[in-house]
């Protein structure tokens, strides 16, 4: 069974752990797009399936009766994050695809899903997910990571510990460093002479 990295609450801290991945990503290619038969078979299966947003939109009636606990949707870089909001009640998982390492649109998509559209469930990074990106993905709101199959997941998990200080504001820390530092200085008692 494939493995993913998932962030789990451990007391006051959030820790990345490696867990089994029970989800199947339904994916076609430019040369071989998904057929109606493949889509129908995935809908009828008892497996946990991540459907492309385009398939979800085109097959709403077919997917309407599917168990939400076994249903997820994934967004391609060109998909609008707001289009997925209509399906939040019908899915247990939202994923964002990174087709190539250099395509950073998924970071913005994750940030919008968490902040503007208020997705509270699991947000997973799929596709060309590498160690170098994991900490930045976490900062944008991802809490699960399907590391590329040809990479060592035990090595990739170390990507979360490579940075100890963050400067910019993001989903995981809404205040930039200079505002956090200013708040700390203001909270210290003033010395009197």
TORMIVO-900993 format. One record per residue (C-alpha): x, z, y; residue in three letters; residue number from 1. Coordinates in steps of 0.2 Angstrom, whole numbers, plus 5000, padded with zeros to 4 digits. Example, Ala and Ser with C-alpha at 12.3 -4.5 7.8 and 13.67 -1.06 7.14 Angstrom:
<recs>
{{5062; 5039; 4978}; 'ALA'; 1}
{{5068; 5036; 4995}; 'SER'; 2}
</recs>
This chain:
<recs>
{{5000; 5000; 5000}; 'UNK'; 1}
{{5006; 4996; 5017}; 'UNK'; 2}
{{5011; 5010; 5029}; 'UNK'; 3}
{{5008; 5013; 5048}; 'UNK'; 4}
{{5014; 5025; 5061}; 'UNK'; 5}
{{5000; 5036; 5067}; 'UNK'; 6}
{{5001; 5049; 5081}; 'UNK'; 7}
{{4994; 5066; 5075}; 'UNK'; 8}
{{4990; 5082; 5085}; 'UNK'; 9}
{{5002; 5096; 5079}; 'UNK'; 10}
{{4997; 5111; 5089}; 'UNK'; 11}
{{5001; 5107; 5107}; 'UNK'; 12}
{{5012; 5092; 5103}; 'UNK'; 13}
{{5008; 5075; 5097}; 'UNK'; 14}
{{5019; 5069; 5082}; 'UNK'; 15}
{{5021; 5052; 5074}; 'UNK'; 16}
{{5019; 5052; 5056}; 'UNK'; 17}
{{5020; 5038; 5043}; 'UNK'; 18}
{{5003; 5036; 5033}; 'UNK'; 19}
{{4995; 5024; 5021}; 'UNK'; 20}
{{4986; 5009; 5029}; 'UNK'; 21}
{{4969; 5006; 5021}; 'UNK'; 22}
{{4965; 4992; 5033}; 'UNK'; 23}
{{4965; 4973; 5031}; 'UNK'; 24}
{{4968; 4962; 5046}; 'UNK'; 25}
{{4957; 4946; 5045}; 'UNK'; 26}
{{4968; 4933; 5052}; 'UNK'; 27}
{{4969; 4914; 5052}; 'UNK'; 28}
{{4982; 4903; 5059}; 'UNK'; 29}
{{4982; 4887; 5070}; 'UNK'; 30}
{{4985; 4877; 5055}; 'UNK'; 31}
{{4973; 4886; 5044}; 'UNK'; 32}
{{4959; 4894; 5054}; 'UNK'; 33}
{{4947; 4906; 5046}; 'UNK'; 34}
{{4933; 4897; 5036}; 'UNK'; 35}
{{4915; 4903; 5036}; 'UNK'; 36}
{{4918; 4908; 5017}; 'UNK'; 37}
{{4932; 4919; 5021}; 'UNK'; 38}
{{4923; 4927; 5035}; 'UNK'; 39}
{{4907; 4930; 5024}; 'UNK'; 40}
{{4918; 4937; 5010}; 'UNK'; 41}
{{4926; 4949; 5022}; 'UNK'; 42}
{{4909; 4955; 5029}; 'UNK'; 43}
{{4903; 4958; 5011}; 'UNK'; 44}
{{4918; 4967; 5005}; 'UNK'; 45}
{{4919; 4986; 5004}; 'UNK'; 46}
{{4936; 4986; 5011}; 'UNK'; 47}
{{4941; 4992; 5029}; 'UNK'; 48}
{{4943; 4976; 5038}; 'UNK'; 49}
{{4949; 4972; 5056}; 'UNK'; 50}
{{4940; 4957; 5062}; 'UNK'; 51}
{{4946; 4946; 5077}; 'UNK'; 52}
{{4936; 4948; 5092}; 'UNK'; 53}
{{4931; 4930; 5092}; 'UNK'; 54}
{{4924; 4932; 5074}; 'UNK'; 55}
{{4915; 4947; 5080}; 'UNK'; 56}
{{4907; 4938; 5095}; 'UNK'; 57}
{{4902; 4923; 5084}; 'UNK'; 58}
{{4895; 4932; 5069}; 'UNK'; 59}
{{4886; 4947; 5078}; 'UNK'; 60}
{{4871; 4946; 5066}; 'UNK'; 61}
{{4881; 4945; 5051}; 'UNK'; 62}
{{4891; 4960; 5055}; 'UNK'; 63}
{{4877; 4970; 5062}; 'UNK'; 64}
{{4873; 4979; 5045}; 'UNK'; 65}
{{4892; 4983; 5041}; 'UNK'; 66}
{{4897; 5001; 5040}; 'UNK'; 67}
{{4906; 5005; 5056}; 'UNK'; 68}
{{4918; 5017; 5047}; 'UNK'; 69}
{{4925; 5001; 5038}; 'UNK'; 70}
{{4924; 4990; 5052}; 'UNK'; 71}
{{4937; 4986; 5066}; 'UNK'; 72}
{{4940; 4973; 5079}; 'UNK'; 73}
{{4957; 4966; 5085}; 'UNK'; 74}
{{4960; 4958; 5102}; 'UNK'; 75}
{{4972; 4943; 5104}; 'UNK'; 76}
{{4982; 4942; 5120}; 'UNK'; 77}
{{4970; 4930; 5128}; 'UNK'; 78}
{{4955; 4941; 5124}; 'UNK'; 79}
{{4947; 4951; 5138}; 'UNK'; 80}
{{4947; 4969; 5134}; 'UNK'; 81}
{{4930; 4972; 5142}; 'UNK'; 82}
{{4922; 4960; 5129}; 'UNK'; 83}
{{4926; 4973; 5115}; 'UNK'; 84}
{{4917; 4987; 5124}; 'UNK'; 85}
{{4900; 4980; 5118}; 'UNK'; 86}
{{4906; 4983; 5100}; 'UNK'; 87}
{{4913; 5001; 5102}; 'UNK'; 88}
{{4898; 5009; 5094}; 'UNK'; 89}
{{4900; 4997; 5079}; 'UNK'; 90}
{{4918; 5000; 5075}; 'UNK'; 91}
{{4930; 5014; 5070}; 'UNK'; 92}
{{4946; 5005; 5076}; 'UNK'; 93}
{{4952; 4994; 5089}; 'UNK'; 94}
{{4968; 4984; 5087}; 'UNK'; 95}
{{4978; 4974; 5099}; 'UNK'; 96}
{{4989; 4960; 5093}; 'UNK'; 97}
{{5007; 4956; 5099}; 'UNK'; 98}
{{5010; 4939; 5092}; 'UNK'; 99}
{{5028; 4939; 5098}; 'UNK'; 100}
{{5040; 4952; 5104}; 'UNK'; 101}
{{5041; 4945; 5122}; 'UNK'; 102}
{{5022; 4944; 5125}; 'UNK'; 103}
{{5018; 4960; 5134}; 'UNK'; 104}
{{4999; 4957; 5138}; 'UNK'; 105}
{{4994; 4969; 5124}; 'UNK'; 106}
{{5001; 4984; 5135}; 'UNK'; 107}
{{4989; 4980; 5149}; 'UNK'; 108}
{{4975; 4977; 5136}; 'UNK'; 109}
{{4978; 4995; 5129}; 'UNK'; 110}
{{4979; 5003; 5146}; 'UNK'; 111}
{{4963; 4995; 5151}; 'UNK'; 112}
{{4954; 5000; 5134}; 'UNK'; 113}
{{4959; 5018; 5137}; 'UNK'; 114}
{{4956; 5020; 5156}; 'UNK'; 115}
{{4943; 5007; 5162}; 'UNK'; 116}
{{4933; 5005; 5146}; 'UNK'; 117}
{{4936; 5023; 5139}; 'UNK'; 118}
{{4939; 5019; 5121}; 'UNK'; 119}
{{4942; 5036; 5112}; 'UNK'; 120}
{{4945; 5030; 5094}; 'UNK'; 121}
{{4960; 5024; 5086}; 'UNK'; 122}
{{4970; 5011; 5096}; 'UNK'; 123}
{{4982; 5001; 5085}; 'UNK'; 124}
{{4996; 4989; 5089}; 'UNK'; 125}
{{4998; 4975; 5076}; 'UNK'; 126}
{{5008; 4959; 5075}; 'UNK'; 127}
{{5026; 4959; 5081}; 'UNK'; 128}
{{5028; 4978; 5083}; 'UNK'; 129}
{{5046; 4984; 5084}; 'UNK'; 130}
{{5055; 5000; 5086}; 'UNK'; 131}
{{5060; 4996; 5104}; 'UNK'; 132}
{{5042; 4995; 5110}; 'UNK'; 133}
{{5034; 5010; 5101}; 'UNK'; 134}
{{5037; 5023; 5115}; 'UNK'; 135}
{{5030; 5011; 5128}; 'UNK'; 136}
{{5015; 5007; 5117}; 'UNK'; 137}
{{5011; 5026; 5116}; 'UNK'; 138}
{{5012; 5028; 5135}; 'UNK'; 139}
{{4999; 5014; 5137}; 'UNK'; 140}
{{4987; 5022; 5125}; 'UNK'; 141}
{{4991; 5016; 5107}; 'UNK'; 142}
{{4990; 5030; 5094}; 'UNK'; 143}
{{4994; 5019; 5078}; 'UNK'; 144}
{{5007; 5006; 5075}; 'UNK'; 145}
{{5008; 4993; 5061}; 'UNK'; 146}
{{5027; 4990; 5062}; 'UNK'; 147}
{{5032; 4972; 5057}; 'UNK'; 148}
{{5033; 4971; 5038}; 'UNK'; 149}
{{5051; 4966; 5038}; 'UNK'; 150}
{{5057; 4981; 5048}; 'UNK'; 151}
{{5061; 4998; 5041}; 'UNK'; 152}
{{5046; 5010; 5046}; 'UNK'; 153}
{{5057; 5026; 5044}; 'UNK'; 154}
{{5070; 5019; 5056}; 'UNK'; 155}
{{5056; 5013; 5068}; 'UNK'; 156}
{{5048; 5030; 5070}; 'UNK'; 157}
{{5064; 5036; 5079}; 'UNK'; 158}
{{5059; 5025; 5093}; 'UNK'; 159}
{{5048; 5039; 5099}; 'UNK'; 160}
{{5062; 5051; 5102}; 'UNK'; 161}
{{5074; 5039; 5112}; 'UNK'; 162}
{{5067; 5044; 5129}; 'UNK'; 163}
{{5065; 5062; 5135}; 'UNK'; 164}
{{5059; 5059; 5153}; 'UNK'; 165}
{{5046; 5047; 5160}; 'UNK'; 166}
{{5046; 5041; 5178}; 'UNK'; 167}
{{5030; 5031; 5179}; 'UNK'; 168}
{{5012; 5036; 5178}; 'UNK'; 169}
{{5003; 5030; 5162}; 'UNK'; 170}
{{4989; 5035; 5150}; 'UNK'; 171}
{{5000; 5049; 5142}; 'UNK'; 172}
{{5006; 5056; 5159}; 'UNK'; 173}
{{4995; 5052; 5174}; 'UNK'; 174}
{{5007; 5058; 5187}; 'UNK'; 175}
{{5024; 5050; 5191}; 'UNK'; 176}
{{5040; 5060; 5190}; 'UNK'; 177}
{{5041; 5063; 5209}; 'UNK'; 178}
{{5024; 5070; 5209}; 'UNK'; 179}
{{5027; 5082; 5194}; 'UNK'; 180}
{{5043; 5088; 5202}; 'UNK'; 181}
{{5034; 5091; 5219}; 'UNK'; 182}
{{5020; 5101; 5210}; 'UNK'; 183}
{{5034; 5111; 5201}; 'UNK'; 184}
{{5042; 5115; 5218}; 'UNK'; 185}
{{5026; 5120; 5226}; 'UNK'; 186}
{{5021; 5131; 5212}; 'UNK'; 187}
{{5037; 5142; 5213}; 'UNK'; 188}
{{5036; 5158; 5223}; 'UNK'; 189}
{{5044; 5157; 5241}; 'UNK'; 190}
{{5059; 5168; 5244}; 'UNK'; 191}
{{5057; 5180; 5258}; 'UNK'; 192}
{{5071; 5187; 5268}; 'UNK'; 193}
</recs>
